C-alpha cells in the first residue's frame, strides 16, 4: 500500500459528515484528485479511485463480505488499507490521509507539481501560431490530453472553444467559417464514432474549397489493429475528404506535423487531418518548441501567363455585349471585379454560391443565374456575345451555356475547362488577373456599351412579378412575401447562412442582397447546414479588427434542415450567440415532394411531424416567435433582429407558394 509522505499536504474537504453511511462507498473529486471514499467499521478512508486492472472506478463499487469490490471485473481490496486479499505481491491501492473534522471529512493530498508541457501543448500552440482561433468539438475519453492543451490555449486567450451537441455540427461550423474568412478553424472529436460524425461537414469543406483542420482522438497505438473499443482506421475512413492526413506518433516531429497540416489547409483550400492516439497526447514535450507560419507560406498572388491575358483582353475589347459571371472563388476579389464591370459597363451575374458578392442594388448587378436564380440573369446570359467567368466551377445547377464564347479565370489550373472546352483559359488569382485586365483595357478603346438602363428595365419587370407572387394566398405564407419582408429588415451587412431545400431556392430567387454575405453548402448540398453554419459565422463576428466583427448573423432553413441539428440551438443559447434563425415550416420535405411529382412518382414519405419550433426555442431560454399570416412578418422580424441573443422566427408556409 502506498501513502503520500509529503510534509506539505493540501487538505481538501471531500464529504459532509452525514454524506456516507456505514458500509458504503462513493466517489469524491477534489480539484484534480478523484478518490474512492469508504466508510467501514467506523473508519473513513480515501483510496485512489482507479482500479489497477483496467482503471475501473472503485467509488462506483460496493463493500461485500468485508472487501471493496471493483464494479468492472470484481477485483477486491480492503476498504480501509487498500490491500488486496491473499498473498498478492501488489502493495494495493494508493491511500490518502483522512481527517474527520467538525464540518466534514477532509483528505490530504500532495501538492501538485507545476504543469510540464506535453506534445499536445506544443501542437496546440502551433495551431494558434498559424491563426487557428476557433475549435468546435466534443470532449471525450480518447481526446482528453489534447482537450487539456486546448483548454490552456483558451485560458491564455489564444483561441475559443465551442462545445457542440453533435460532431457534424462542429465540422459544418468550421467549414462555414473557412468559406467566410478564407482562414482555417478546427473541429475536434474522439476516436471512432466521434471522428466519423465529422465526415459530412468535412466533405462540405472539401468540395467547397474551405480550409479546415480536423483533430481526432484515437485508441492507444499498442492496440491499433486489434479491434479495440472504438477503433476505426481513421486515415482510411477519411479517405479523399482529407487532402492531408497524418497520425501523431511518439517519435513524430510534432510541431512540424501541425505546420504541414495548416499549410496544406491554407494552400490547398481543403481539409487537413491530425490523428492523436490516446497515450501520445500526454507525452512530455522534452523542450520541443511550437512552430508557426513564418517562412512557410508563399505570396498567393499568381499572375496569369502573358499570352492568355492578352487574348482575354482582346476578346473583352472587341465584345459588344460582354457579361461577367462570378463564382464563389471570386469572393475575395470583388472590388477588382466591380471596377472591371464598371469599366466595361457590362452586367454582372452570380452563381448561387456567389449570391450577394455584388449587390442586387448595384446598377450592373443582375442576381443569381440558374435554378435558384432570377430571369434577369438568364436573360443577359442569353443576349451576350462573350462570357467572362471568374472563380466559378460551371455547376449544372448554374447552367452556364457552353454555346457562348467563354474567357475563364481561376487560381486552380485543373478547374479551367474542366466540364467543357473554353475559348480562353486564364490561370491566375482572380483579383490579380482582373486588375491586369482593367489596366490593359484602360489603355485601349472597347466596343462595349453601358447596359445600366437595360439592367434597370429587367429588374423592374422582375420586381413587379415578385409583388404579384407575394400577394398570393393559400395555406400559409408565400415565400415571395416572406423574403420581401426579410429584404426590408435584414441589415445590409449581415451574414446569411442558408440551408438546402425549397427555402433556399426561394431565397435565391426572391431575397435581394445589399452587402450581405451568403453561406451555403454548395456542391455537397447537405440539408442541415444552415444552423451549424450560423455557429461558424457568429465566431467570425467576434473577431475584432476583421471585416465581420459585430455583424448580425441571420440563418435560414426549412423544417427538415432545422430538425437535423436542432439540438445545436442549445449551443447558441449556451454561448449567447447573437443569431436570428428564420425557419420555414410547411410540415414537409417539400423539395422532394416536388421532385416526385415532376418525375411522375407518387408523393411518398415526405411529410413531417414537427414540434412547435417557436415553443422549443423558448424552452431553450431563447426568443421564439411563430408567424401564421404574412401581415405578422414585419413585426416578427423587427422584434427578432433587435433581440440581444438567439432568436427564432417560425413561419408557417404554404409549400405550393414557393
N, C-alpha and C positions, 0 to 999 in steps of 0.2 A: 504494500500500500504506500502511495506517495502522498506526502502532505507538504504544501508550501512552507518554507522555513524562513522566508524573508522577515526581517525585523521591522519592515516598513509596510505592514499590511494596510490595505484600504478596506474599511468596514462599510458594508452597504446593507441596507435593510432588504431582506428577501421576502418576509411574510409578516402579516399581523399575527398576534398571539393566538387568536382563535381560528386561524385560516386552515390549519392542517390537523385533523383529528388523529388519534392514536391508531397505528397500524396502516396509515395511508401514505401515499407519495404524491408529489406534484412537481411541476417544472417552475422554476423561477429564473428570470433573466435580470441581471444586474449589470447595467452598462453593456460591456462586450462579453460578459461571462454568463453562460447558461448552465444551471446546476439542477440536479435532481435532489429535491428536499424530501427527507424521510422523517417520520415520527414513529419510533419503535421502542417499546418497553420504557416509555417515559423520556427518552432522549431524542434530540433532533440532530440530524446530520445533513451535510451538503456534499454530494458526490458529483464528479464530472458527469454530465448528462449523456455523453456519447458512449455506448457500449463498445468495447474494444474489438468486437467481432466485425460488425458492419456499420457501426455508428448508430445503432438503434437508440431511440430516445428513452432512457431509463425512467424519466419522470412520467412517462405515459404507461409504465408497467404497474406491477402490483406486488404486495408482500404476501407470499404464500408459504406456509409451513416455516415461517421464520426467515425466509430468504426473499430478497428483491429479485424479481424475475423480469428480464428484458422482454418487451412486448413483441419483438420481431422473431427471435429464434429461441427464446427460453433460457438464455444464459442466466446463471444465478450469482448473486453477490450478497454479502452480509449487509443489511440495511444501514448499519452504523459505520462499520470499518471499511466496507467496500471490498473485502477479501472474498475470493471465490471459495466454495466448499471443497473439501478433499485436499489432495496433496499437490495441487497445481503450483508450478513454479512461478506463475504470473503473480506479481505483487498485488494485482487488483486495481480498482479504480482510484484515481486521484481523489482525495478528500480535502475539504477546506474547513478551517476552524469556524466554529459556530458559537455565538453568544446569545443567550436569552436575556433580553432587556425589557424594561417596563413597557416600551411601546412596540415591541415586536422581536422577530428573530433576525439576527444580523449574521452575515457571513464575511469572513476576512479573505480578501483576495490580494495576490501580489500586485505591486504597482506595474502598470503596463509599460512595456518598452516603447520608445518612440518608433513611429512607423518607418520601416525600411522600404525604400522604393522597390516596386516589383516590375516585372516585364510589362504588365498591364498599365502601370503608371507611365512608363516610357512611351508606350504606344498611344495611350490616351492623350498625353501631352503633344505627341507628334501630330495627331489628328487636329488638335486645336491650332497648332502652328500653321497648318495648311488651311485654316479658316473654317473648319467644321465647327459650327456654333450651336447646332441643334441635333438632338438624338431623340427619336421616338421609339419606344420599345416596351418590353415586359421583362422584369427581373425574374429569374428562376434559378433552379438548383445548379444548372450547368453553366451559368454565366456570372456567378456571384463575385469571382475575383475581378473580372472586368468591370462589373457593375460598381464595385467599390472604387475602382480607379476613376470611373466616370463621375461618381459622387464627389470625389476630391476635386476634379476639374470644375464641377458645378460650384462647389463651395469657394473655389478660387475665383469664380466669376468668368471663367473661360468658355463655358457652354451652358445651355439649358437642356434639361431632360424632361420629356413629356411621357408620362406613363399612360399607355393606351389600354383598351379592353380586348383588342384582337390585333395580332401582329400584321394582318393585312392592312389595317388602317395605318400602321406605322410606315410601311413601305409606300403606300399611296401618299401619305403626308410628305415623306422625303422626296418622292418623285415630283409632287406639285411644287415644293419649294425650289427644286432644281430647275424646273421649267420656268418659274417666275424670275428667279435671280441669276440663273446660269452658274450658281455655285453649289458645291455638294453639301448635303446633310447626310445624317446616318440613321439607319434603322437597326434595331437591336433585338435579339431573340435567343432563346435557349436552343439546345440541340433538338433533333427530331421534329416533332410537330410544330414547335415554335418557328423553326427555320423554314419548314415547308409552307407555313402560313404566309410567309413573306413573298412567296413567288409571284402571285398575281400582280401586286403593286410593283415588283421589280421588273416584271415583263412590261408593264406600262412605261416605266422609266427607260427600259431598253429600246422599245420601238419608237418612243417619242424623243429619244436622244437627251435624256435628263441625267446629269451626274449624281450618283448616289453611292454611298459606301455602306454595305451590309455587314454587320458584325454578328456572328452567330457562335454560340457555345457549341461544345462537342464533348462526347464521352472521353474518359481518360485514354491516353494513347496506348496504354498497356492492354486495353480490352478492345481496341479497334479491330474490326474484322471478326469478332467472336460473337456477334449477335447480342451485344449488351443492351440494357434497357435504354430506349430512345436513340439507339444508334441508327443513323442514316448516313449513307455515303453522300455527304453534302456537296462535295465537289462534282460528283456525277449528277446529283439532284438539281443543282443549279445550272448545269449544262451550259447551253448557249445564252442563258439570261445574263450571266456574268461574263463580261468580256475580259475580266482578270479575276482569278480566284487562287487563294493560297492558304494552306494550313499552317498555323503558327506552331513550330516545333521548339523543343528546349534549346537547340543549338542554332535557331534561326537568327539572322541579323534583324532584330525585332523592329527597331525604328525604321530600318530600310524597307521592310515589308509595308509599313504604313506609307512611307514616301511613294513607293511604287503604286500602291492602291489609290492614293489620292491623285497622283499624276495621271494615272490611266483613266480615272473617272473624269477628270477635267479635260484631258486632251482628246479622249475617245468619246466623250459626252455619253457615258453609259454607266453600267453598274460594275463596281469592284466589290469583292467579297473576301473577308478575312474570317477564317475558321479557328476558334480558340478551344483546344482541348482543355478540359477542366483543370488538370493539375498544372498545366503550363502557365495559366493565368496568374498564379501566385508565386512563381519562381522569382528569386531575388534578381534585381536589375544588375547587380555587380558593377555599379558605376557607369553603366551604359547611359548615353545621353540621348535626348529626344532629337528627332530630325526636323526638317522643315523644307519649304519650297525654294529657298534661295539657291539660285544657280541650277534649278531642276526643270524649269518651265520656259520654253522659248516665247518670244513675242508672237501672238496669234493674229498677225495682220498679213495674211497671204495675198500678195498682189497677183492678178491674173497674167497669163502669158501675153506678150505684146501683140501677137498676131490675132489671137482670139478677141482681145479688147478692141483692136482696130476694126475688125469685121463687125463686132457688135455695135460700135459707134456708127459705122457706116450704115448699117441697117436702120438704126434709130433715126439717123439724119434724113434718110430718104422715105421713111414711112409717113403717110398722111394721117392714118388713124391708129397710132400705136396704143396699146393698153398694157398697163403694168399689173401683174398678178403677184401678190406677196403671200408667202407661206410663213409658217411658224419659225423657220430658220432665219427669217429677216427681222425678228422681233427686237434685236438689239441694234439695228441699223436704220430705224425708221426716220430719224432726222435726215439722213442722207437720201433715203428713198423718197421722202416727201419733197425734198428740194429738187430732185431729178424730175419728179412728176410735174412740179410747178414750172420747171424749165421747159418741159415739153408740152405742158397744158393738156396732159392725157389722163384719162380715167384710171383709177386705181381700184382693183378688185382684190378681195382676200379669199383665201381658203377658209374653211370653217375654223380650223385650229388658229388661224391668224385673225379671227374676228376681233375688231377693236384696235388693231395695230395702227390703223388710220381711222380718224373719226368719221362717223357717218354724217357729221355736220361739216366736214371739210368740203369745199366746192368741187373737189375731184374724187371724193370717196363714194364708192358705189355699193358698199356692203359685200355680203358673202356670195360666192359663186358655188353652185352645186345644189345638192339635195336639201341642204339646210339654208338655202340662200334666198336672194331677192331676184325678182325679174329684172331689176336694174342691171345687176352684174352680168347675168346671162345675155341680156340684150347687147351690152357693149362688147362682150367677147365675140358674139356672132357678127357684129358690124366692123370689127377691127381688121387691119391689114398686117399687124405684127403683134406678137405677144412677147413681152419681156417678163420672164418668170423668175422670181427671186426667192430662194430658200424654200421652195415647195417640192414635195415628193410625188406630185401627179397622182394623188389618190383617185380611185374610181368614184368615190363619193363627191369629189370636187368636179370631175368631168372636164378637165382642160382639154379642149379639142386638139387633136394632132393634125387637123386639116389646115391650120393656120401656120405661117412661118413663126418659128419659136427661137428666141435667144434665152438660154437658161444659164443662171448663175448659181453656183453652190460651192460651199467650202469642201464638200466631200466629193472627190473625183468620181467615185462609183455611183453617185446619185445622178450624174449627168447622163441624160439619155437612157436612164435605167428601164423605163417602160416602153419607150419607142424612140426612134431617132429624132434629134432636134437639129435645127439648122446651124446654130452657133452654140457651142458648149464652152462656157467660161468658168474655169476653175479658180476660185479665189474667195476670200471673205466677202460677204455681200456688201458691207459698208465700204470697204476699201474699193471694191470694183465699181460700185455705183458712184462714189466720189470721183474716180478717174473718168468714168463715162461723162459725168456732168461737166468736168473741166474740159474735156475734149469737145463736147458739144457746144460749149460756150465760145469756142474758137471758130465755129463754122455755122453756116446757115442750115436750118432744118425746114422740112416741109410740113411738120405737124402744126395743127391749129388748136386754139383754145376751145376746149369742149365743155367748159363750166356751165354754159347755158343749157346745153344738151343734158348734162348730168342733172341739173335742177329740174328740168322738164320731166325726166324719167322718175325722179323722186316724187314729184307732185302727183303723178299718176299712181304710184305705189302707195303713197300715204292716203290718198283718197280711198283706195281699196281697203287699206288697213282699218280705217274708220268704219267702213261698212261692215267688215267682219267683226269688229269689236262690239257692234250694236246687236249682233245675233244673240238670240236667247235660246235656251234649251234646259237640259237637266244639269245645271251647274254653270260656272263661269266660263266664258270663252277665252281661249288662250290669247287672242289678239287684245282683248280688254285687259287681261292680267298684265301682259308685257307692255302695253301702253302706259298703264299706271306705274309699273316698275321703272319705265324710262323716265317718267316725271319725277320719281322720288330718289332713285339711287344716286349717290354722289358721283360727280363726273370723274373722280379719280379713284373710285372703288376697285376692289379686286373681286372678280366674279368666277368662282369655281362652279362648273356646271356638270351635271350627271349625264346619263345616257337614256335615250328613250324619246317619246313624243315631246316631253317637256323641253328637251334640248333642241329638237328640230324647230319647235315653235320659238324658242329663244333666239336661234339663229335667224329666223325669218322676220320676227316682229320687233325684238328689242333693238333700239338704236343706241349705239355706243358713242359716247363723247370721248373721254380719255381713259375709260376703264380698261383694265387688263383682264382677259378671259383665260381661264384654265380649264382644260378638259382632257379626258382620256381619249386621245386622238386615234391612233392606229389600233390600239387594243380594244377601244370602245367598251370598257368594263363598267357595267352597271354597279352602282355603289361608290363610284369615285368621288362624288360631289362633297359629301360631308368630311371624309378624311382629308381631301384636298384643302378644305377650308382650314383644317388644323395646321397644315403646312403653310398656307398663305398667311394665316394670323401670325405665325412665327416671324415671317419677314416684316410684318408691320411693327414688330417690337424692336427692330434694329435701328438705333439712332444713326443719323448720318447717311442713310440709304434712301433711294427714291420711294420706298414703300412704307417708310416709318409713319405711323399714325393713320394709315389709310383704313377705310372701312372694308370689311370682308362680307360679301353678300353671296351666299351659296344657293344653288337651285337644284332641286331634284324632284322626281316623281315619287309616288308612294312605294313603288317597287325598289328603287335605288336607295331611298332612305331606310327602308326596312332591312337592308343588308348590313348596315353599320350603325343602326340607331342607338346602340349602346354607347357609341362614341359621343353622343350628346352629353353623357355624364362626364366625359373628358373635358368637353368645352365648359361644362359647369364647374368642374373641379378647379380649373385654371382661370376661370372668369374671363374666357375669351370673348372679345367683342365681335361676335359673329351673328349676323342675321341670316336665318335659313328660310327660304321660300319653298314650301312643299306643295306640289300639285297633286291632289288626291282625287283619283277617279275610280278607286277600288278595282283597278285592273292593270295588267301589263298591256296597255293599250297599243303600244307599237307592235307587239307580237300579234295581237288580235287583228290589227290592220294588215299585217303581212299574211296571216292565214286567209283573210278574206281575199286579198289580192291574188294569192296563189290558188284560189278556188278550193281551199281546205275548209273543213268545219272549224269554227272557233272553239277551242278546247283548252281547258286548264289554264286560262289566263286571268280568271277572276281572283281577287284577293280579299281576305278577311282582315280588315285593319282595325287597330285601336283608334281612339280619339287622340291623334298625334299632339294636338294643342294641349290636351289634358296631361299627356305624357310629359311634355316639356315642363308644364307646371309642377308635376310630381318630382322632376329633377331639380327643382329650385330655380328654374329659369322662366322667362316670359313665354307664354303660349297664347296665340290668338287664332281663332277659327273664323274663316270668311265663307259665308254662304252665298252672297249676292255681289255682283260687280260693283254696286253702289257702296259697298263696305271697303273696297280695296284701298282707296286713298288714305282713309283714316287708319287702317290697319298697318299699312306700310310706313306711314309717318310715325306712328307710335313705336313700331318695332325698331326702326332705324335710329330713333332718338334714345332708345333704351341702352343703358350702360351695362353691357354684359350679353350673354347669349339670349337670342330671341328667335322664336319660330313662328312663322305665319303659315297655317294650313289653309289652303284654298281648295274648296270643293269644286271640281272642274267637270265639264262635260267632255268625255273622250272623243265625241264626234266633232267638237268645235276646236280643232287644232290648226 
